[in-house]
Amino acid sequence: MHVPDHFLDDPTSATTAVVSLAAVGYAAYRAREDLTPRRVALTAATTGFVFAVQMLNYPVASGTSGHLMGGALAAALVGPWLGVLSVTLVLLVQALVFADGGLTALGTNVLLMAVVGTLVGWTATRGVVRLTRGRGAAGAAGVGALVSVPASAAVFAGLFAVGGTVPVPVGELVGQMLSVHVLVGLGEALITAGVVGLVLAVAPGVAAIEGPARSAANGALVPDAVTSPGAAVSPGATSLAAAPVGAGRRAVLALGSGALLAAVVVSSFAAATPDGLEATAESVGFADAARDHAFAGMPLADYGEAGGIFVGVAGLVGVALVVALAAALTIALLRARGRAATATVRP
């Protein structure tokens, strides 16, 4: 669901940029509650995995494909606030290095996938966890993923109805966006549930969703990390120190191996058909509104196609970039929290 430049008019794009900047800034502030030195590596590995799997378009209907958005997955693994930051970094690298998603539409894409996708996915995941009293955390994450995709599609439809650059029948736009993205959401749900289930199996005690699951199983209703910003401790955080020895390393190894496999090998077999947004744009009649990306001629544009670079090499570069950025950002947030704590206790 990468929105290109000029689908939305300038005022609407500017508004989404401001909203996204505020949301990501708040997420960075709240993410410090979730951070530990060992969670830095998990966040970096999660970010690399989301980038890699976003490269893999899968068929959802005749002539239409979808790809992972990753917000619900990231939230289940590292919590909602780090999840927002993780997906934001993926979108930033995609737009600036791979010409995937417009530059003026970056704020829109962050709003749709990093903010709405992650927070709606996390809220739905927690709701299912509470209803099931902590049983089936992986399945709950899958439900969150399923809900998050059409929710983001509905927000895009609303934005286009307000600030689209081409007049279209709003009812047809909403119907087409929701129908195709429900199918995309099914693929998102399967991937998310599978990956979260794998991490829970190989690295118990590591995934953020295990905190709310344990609380629900014990009958305690902890404050929600999204709806209760005044909570002293984010319920999305789990104590990696309490996890079995080596669990964190096993989670990082599993996610890192999966990211490399997806980016370097499986990316060559991704579906080449238009994704849900592109198919909707062609069907409803606003595909021609898109402008060429300013970086379309860069060597890594379109994941190496513009420069004749093997897609696996481009994927490897992308994974390395997002992992480095995620590590640098989380380390900076961790140090900032340490400085703040020191200043607080200083007489």
Backbone hydrogen bonds, N-H to C=O, Kabsch-Sander energy under -0.5 kcal/mol:
donor,donor_aa,acceptor,acceptor_aa,energy
3,V,1,M,-0.8
7,F,4,P,-1.1
9,D,163,G,-3.2
13,S,9,D,-2.6
14,A,10,D,-2.8
15,T,11,P,-2.2
16,T,12,T,-2.4
17,A,13,S,-1.8
18,V,14,A,-2.1
19,V,15,T,-2.6
20,S,16,T,-2.6
21,L,17,A,-2.5
22,A,18,V,-2.3
23,A,19,V,-2.5
24,V,20,S,-3.0
25,G,21,L,-2.3
26,Y,22,A,-2.2
27,A,23,A,-2.3
28,A,24,V,-2.4
29,Y,25,G,-1.8
30,R,26,Y,-2.7
31,A,27,A,-2.5
32,R,28,A,-0.7
32,R,29,Y,-0.6
33,E,30,R,-1.7
34,D,31,A,-1.1
35,L,31,A,-0.8
39,R,36,T,-0.6
40,V,36,T,-1.1
41,A,37,P,-0.7
42,L,38,R,-1.1
43,T,39,R,-2.6
44,A,40,V,-2.3
45,A,41,A,-2.5
46,T,42,L,-2.4
47,T,43,T,-2.4
48,G,44,A,-2.2
49,F,45,A,-2.2
50,V,46,T,-2.6
51,F,47,T,-2.2
52,A,48,G,-2.2
53,V,49,F,-2.6
54,Q,50,V,-1.9
55,M,51,F,-0.7
55,M,52,A,-1.0
56,L,53,V,-1.6
57,N,55,M,-1.1
58,Y,66,G,-3.1
60,V,64,T,-2.3
61,A,64,T,-1.6
64,T,61,A,-2.2
65,S,274,P,-2.6
66,G,58,Y,-2.4
68,L,53,V,-0.6
74,A,70,G,-2.7
75,A,71,G,-2.5
76,A,72,A,-2.1
77,L,73,L,-1.6
78,V,74,A,-3.1
79,G,75,A,-2.2
83,G,79,G,-1.9
84,V,80,P,-2.2
85,L,81,W,-1.8
86,S,82,L,-2.6
87,V,83,G,-2.4
88,T,84,V,-2.1
89,L,85,L,-2.2
90,V,86,S,-1.7
91,L,87,V,-2.3
92,L,88,T,-2.4
93,V,89,L,-2.3
94,Q,90,V,-2.4
95,A,91,L,-2.3
96,L,92,L,-2.4
97,V,93,V,-2.4
98,F,93,V,-1.0
98,F,94,Q,-0.8
100,D,94,Q,-2.5
101,G,99,A,-0.7
102,G,3,V,-2.2
106,L,103,L,-1.4
109,N,105,A,-2.7
110,V,106,L,-2.6
111,L,107,G,-2.3
112,L,108,T,-2.7
113,M,109,N,-2.7
114,A,109,N,-0.7
114,A,110,V,-0.9
115,V,110,V,-2.3
116,V,111,L,-3.1
117,G,112,L,-1.3
119,L,115,V,-2.5
120,V,116,V,-2.5
121,G,117,G,-1.6
122,W,118,T,-2.6
123,T,119,L,-2.4
124,A,120,V,-2.6
125,T,121,G,-2.3
126,R,122,W,-2.7
127,G,123,T,-2.0
128,V,124,A,-2.1
129,V,125,T,-2.3
130,R,126,R,-2.4
131,L,127,G,-2.2
132,T,128,V,-2.4
133,R,130,R,-1.0
134,G,129,V,-2.8
135,R,132,T,-1.2
140,A,136,G,-2.2
141,A,137,A,-2.2
142,G,138,A,-1.9
143,V,139,G,-2.1
144,G,140,A,-2.4
145,A,141,A,-2.2
146,L,142,G,-2.4
147,V,143,V,-2.3
148,S,144,G,-2.0
149,V,145,A,-1.3
151,A,147,V,-1.5
152,S,148,S,-2.1
153,A,149,V,-2.2
154,A,150,P,-2.5
155,V,151,A,-1.9
156,F,152,S,-2.2
157,A,153,A,-2.3
158,G,154,A,-2.1
159,L,155,V,-2.5
160,F,156,F,-2.9
161,A,157,A,-2.2
162,V,158,G,-1.4
163,G,159,L,-3.4
164,G,160,F,-2.2
165,T,7,F,-2.1
170,V,168,V,-0.6
173,L,169,P,-2.3
174,V,170,V,-2.9
175,G,171,G,-2.5
176,Q,172,E,-2.5
177,M,173,L,-2.6
178,L,174,V,-2.5
179,S,175,G,-2.3
180,V,176,Q,-2.1
181,H,177,M,-1.8
182,V,178,L,-1.7
183,L,179,S,-1.0
184,V,180,V,-1.9
185,G,181,H,-2.2
186,L,182,V,-1.3
187,G,183,L,-1.3
188,E,184,V,-2.2
189,A,185,G,-2.7
190,L,186,L,-2.1
191,I,187,G,-2.4
192,T,188,E,-2.7
193,A,189,A,-2.8
194,G,190,L,-2.2
195,V,191,I,-2.6
196,V,192,T,-2.7
197,G,193,A,-2.4
198,L,194,G,-2.0
199,V,195,V,-2.5
200,L,196,V,-2.7
201,A,197,G,-1.8
202,V,198,L,-2.6
203,A,199,V,-2.5
206,V,203,A,-1.4
208,A,77,L,-1.2
209,I,76,A,-2.4
210,E,207,A,-1.5
211,G,208,A,-1.5
213,A,209,I,-1.9
214,R,210,E,-2.3
215,S,211,G,-2.1
216,A,212,P,-2.7
217,A,213,A,-2.2
218,N,214,R,-1.7
219,G,216,A,-1.1
220,A,215,S,-2.7
222,V,220,A,-0.9
228,S,224,D,-2.0
231,A,228,S,-2.0
237,A,234,S,-1.7
240,L,238,T,-1.0
242,A,239,S,-1.3
243,A,240,L,-1.0
247,A,244,P,-2.4
250,R,246,G,-2.3
251,A,247,A,-2.3
252,V,248,G,-2.3
253,L,249,R,-2.7
254,A,250,R,-2.5
255,L,251,A,-2.6
256,G,252,V,-2.9
257,S,253,L,-2.6
258,G,254,A,-2.2
259,A,255,L,-2.4
260,L,256,G,-2.3
261,L,257,S,-2.4
262,A,258,G,-2.5
263,A,259,A,-2.8
264,V,260,L,-2.5
265,V,260,L,-0.6
265,V,261,L,-1.6
266,V,261,L,-2.3
267,S,262,A,-1.5
268,S,265,V,-1.3
269,F,266,V,-2.2
270,A,267,S,-1.3
271,A,57,N,-2.8
276,G,65,S,-0.7
279,A,275,D,-3.0
280,T,276,G,-2.0
281,A,277,L,-2.7
282,E,278,E,-2.2
283,S,279,A,-2.2
284,V,280,T,-3.2
285,G,281,A,-1.9
286,F,281,A,-2.1
287,A,281,A,-1.3
289,A,286,F,-1.4
290,A,287,A,-1.4
291,R,5,D,-2.0
296,A,293,H,-1.8
298,M,295,F,-1.9
301,A,298,M,-1.7
302,D,98,F,-2.4
303,Y,300,L,-1.1
304,G,300,L,-0.8
305,E,302,D,-1.1
306,A,301,A,-2.0
307,G,299,P,-1.4
308,G,304,G,-0.6
308,G,305,E,-0.8
309,I,304,G,-2.9
313,V,310,F,-0.8
314,A,310,F,-2.0
315,G,311,V,-2.6
316,L,312,G,-2.1
317,V,313,V,-2.3
318,G,314,A,-2.4
319,V,315,G,-2.6
320,A,316,L,-2.3
321,L,317,V,-2.3
322,V,318,G,-2.5
323,V,319,V,-2.3
324,A,320,A,-2.2
325,L,321,L,-2.5
326,A,322,V,-2.6
327,A,323,V,-2.4
328,A,324,A,-2.5
329,L,325,L,-2.7
330,T,326,A,-2.5
331,I,327,A,-2.3
332,A,328,A,-2.1
333,L,329,L,-2.4
334,L,330,T,-2.4
335,R,331,I,-2.5
336,A,332,A,-2.3
337,R,333,L,-2.3
338,G,334,L,-2.0
339,R,335,R,-2.5
340,A,336,A,-2.3
341,A,337,R,-2.5
342,T,338,G,-2.2
343,A,339,R,-2.4
344,T,340,A,-1.8
345,V,341,A,-1.8
346,R,342,T,-1.1
